[in-house]
Amino acid sequence: MRSGWKAVLGAAAGGLMITGSAVGPTHAAPGDDPYASGRNYVTTIQCPVRDPWPGAEMRTRVDVWNKIAHPSDGLPAPAIALIATTDRWQLTMTPLTEYTMWTRVLWRNVDNGRHGVVKVRTRATTNTWQAVIHPGVGRVKFEIRQSVEAMFVVPGVNPQNAVCRGSAQSV
């Protein structure tokens, strides 16, 4: 019989293998704030992208948040957070199916003229990522460019691209 941490880890691993489930982020509802207090939900942008693995299109949603007092990147406010999730059950070839995501957010504050680009690289079992932009106060328009690739021994297999646009008020 195992004792200590080995027994606990073995039991936890066995439970995950039996249930085959994991907890992940859920899609936000207006007024819902699952990430941290002080953020305000603005909108959700549909940003679908083809699945680089054989399968249907990934219905990726990007939740837009503003009024963030303490942005996750550690830089000072004001900031807008873009948090992407894919809310579909994926039928994968193996339990090890992974993706690499290259995301670029091009933004422009139409009130003060500031502009910039935020680049994010992510690796996960679904199309998920988070980007934080710091445009100053004003109306911000942004364009999201995603490249989602299958991870099969090496990243970059069968890249699929998508572009979507949105806007938010930075306060």
C-alpha positions as CSV (number, residue, x, y, z in Angstrom):
1,M,0.0,0.0,0.0
2,R,1.2,3.5,-0.9
3,S,1.5,6.2,1.6
4,G,1.7,9.9,1.7
5,W,1.7,12.1,-1.5
6,K,2.2,9.1,-3.9
7,A,-1.2,7.7,-2.7
8,V,-2.9,11.0,-3.0
9,L,-1.5,11.7,-6.5
10,G,-2.3,8.1,-7.6
11,A,-5.9,8.4,-6.4
12,A,-6.3,11.8,-8.1
13,A,-4.9,10.5,-11.4
14,G,-7.1,7.5,-11.3
15,G,-10.2,9.7,-10.7
16,L,-9.3,11.8,-13.8
17,M,-8.8,8.8,-15.9
18,I,-12.1,7.3,-14.9
19,T,-14.2,10.4,-15.3
20,G,-12.3,11.8,-18.2
21,S,-13.4,15.3,-17.3
22,A,-11.7,18.5,-16.3
23,V,-12.8,21.9,-15.1
24,G,-12.4,24.8,-17.5
25,P,-13.6,28.4,-17.9
26,T,-17.2,28.9,-18.9
27,H,-18.7,31.5,-21.2
28,A,-19.6,34.7,-19.4
29,A,-23.1,36.0,-19.1
30,P,-23.9,39.8,-18.9
31,G,-23.2,41.0,-15.4
32,D,-21.4,37.8,-14.5
33,D,-17.8,38.3,-13.4
34,P,-16.0,34.9,-13.0
35,Y,-12.5,36.2,-13.1
36,A,-12.1,38.9,-10.5
37,S,-14.0,41.7,-8.8
38,G,-13.7,45.1,-10.3
39,R,-14.0,44.0,-13.9
40,N,-17.1,44.8,-16.0
41,Y,-18.4,42.5,-18.7
42,V,-18.8,44.4,-22.0
43,T,-19.7,41.9,-24.7
44,T,-18.9,38.6,-26.3
45,I,-17.5,38.4,-29.9
46,Q,-18.0,35.4,-32.0
47,C,-14.6,34.4,-33.5
48,P,-14.9,31.0,-35.2
49,V,-11.8,29.2,-36.6
50,R,-11.5,25.9,-38.5
51,D,-10.1,23.1,-36.4
52,P,-6.6,22.0,-37.6
53,W,-7.5,18.5,-36.4
54,P,-10.2,16.7,-38.4
55,G,-13.5,18.1,-37.1
56,A,-16.0,20.9,-37.2
57,E,-15.3,24.5,-36.9
58,M,-14.3,25.7,-33.4
59,R,-16.9,28.2,-32.1
60,T,-14.5,30.4,-30.2
61,R,-16.0,33.2,-28.1
62,V,-14.1,36.2,-26.9
63,D,-15.4,37.9,-23.7
64,V,-14.5,41.6,-23.5
65,W,-14.0,43.1,-20.0
66,N,-13.1,46.7,-19.0
67,K,-12.7,48.7,-15.7
68,I,-9.9,46.3,-14.6
69,A,-8.3,47.7,-11.5
70,H,-5.4,45.1,-11.5
71,P,-4.7,43.7,-15.0
72,S,-3.2,40.2,-15.2
73,D,-0.1,41.5,-17.0
74,G,0.8,43.6,-14.0
75,L,0.7,46.9,-15.9
76,P,-1.3,49.8,-14.6
77,A,-5.0,50.4,-15.5
78,P,-7.0,51.4,-17.5
79,A,-7.0,48.1,-19.4
80,I,-9.3,45.9,-21.5
81,A,-9.1,42.1,-21.2
82,L,-10.0,39.8,-24.1
83,I,-10.6,36.2,-22.9
84,A,-11.2,33.5,-25.5
85,T,-12.8,30.1,-24.9
86,T,-14.1,27.3,-27.1
87,D,-17.3,25.8,-25.7
88,R,-17.7,22.6,-27.6
89,W,-17.0,19.0,-26.8
90,Q,-14.1,18.0,-28.9
91,L,-13.9,14.5,-30.4
92,T,-10.2,14.1,-30.5
93,M,-8.1,11.3,-32.0
94,T,-6.3,10.8,-28.7
95,P,-6.4,12.2,-25.2
96,L,-3.2,14.0,-26.0
97,T,-4.6,16.3,-28.8
98,E,-3.3,19.8,-28.4
99,Y,-3.2,23.1,-30.1
100,T,-0.8,26.0,-30.3
101,M,-2.4,29.4,-30.8
102,W,-0.7,32.6,-32.1
103,T,-3.0,35.6,-31.4
104,R,-2.4,39.2,-32.3
105,V,-4.7,42.0,-31.2
106,L,-4.3,45.2,-33.2
107,W,-6.0,48.1,-31.3
108,R,-6.6,51.8,-31.8
109,N,-8.1,54.3,-29.4
110,V,-10.2,56.5,-31.6
111,D,-10.4,59.2,-28.9
112,N,-6.8,59.8,-28.1
113,G,-5.0,58.3,-31.2
114,R,-3.0,55.7,-29.3
115,H,-2.5,52.3,-31.0
116,G,-0.6,49.1,-30.5
117,V,-0.3,45.4,-30.9
118,V,-0.5,42.6,-28.3
119,K,0.9,39.2,-29.2
120,V,0.0,36.1,-27.3
121,R,1.2,32.5,-27.7
122,T,-0.7,29.7,-26.1
123,R,-0.7,26.0,-25.9
124,A,-3.8,24.1,-24.7
125,T,-6.2,21.3,-25.5
126,T,-8.8,23.9,-26.8
127,N,-8.6,27.3,-28.4
128,T,-8.2,29.4,-25.3
129,W,-6.1,32.6,-24.7
130,Q,-6.1,35.9,-22.9
131,A,-4.8,39.3,-24.1
132,V,-4.8,42.6,-22.1
133,I,-4.6,45.9,-23.9
134,H,-3.7,49.3,-22.4
135,P,-5.2,52.0,-24.6
136,G,-5.8,54.8,-22.2
137,V,-9.2,56.3,-21.6
138,G,-11.5,56.3,-24.7
139,R,-13.4,54.3,-27.3
140,V,-11.2,51.4,-28.5
141,K,-11.5,49.4,-31.7
142,F,-9.6,46.2,-32.1
143,E,-8.9,43.4,-34.5
144,I,-8.1,39.9,-33.4
145,R,-6.0,37.7,-35.7
146,Q,-5.8,34.0,-34.6
147,S,-3.7,31.2,-36.0
148,V,-4.6,27.9,-34.5
149,E,-2.3,24.9,-35.2
150,A,-2.4,21.2,-34.4
151,M,0.3,20.1,-32.0
152,F,1.6,16.8,-33.3
153,V,5.1,16.1,-32.1
154,V,6.0,19.6,-33.2
155,P,3.8,22.8,-33.2
156,G,2.6,24.3,-36.5
157,V,0.7,21.4,-38.2
158,N,-2.1,22.5,-40.5
159,P,-2.5,26.2,-39.3
160,Q,-6.0,27.7,-39.5
161,N,-6.5,31.5,-39.4
162,A,-9.4,33.7,-38.5
163,V,-10.0,37.4,-38.1
164,C,-12.7,39.1,-36.0
165,R,-13.3,42.7,-34.8
166,G,-14.8,44.4,-31.8
167,S,-14.8,47.6,-29.7
168,A,-15.1,48.7,-26.1
169,Q,-14.9,51.7,-24.0
170,S,-11.8,52.0,-21.9
171,V,-12.4,53.7,-18.5
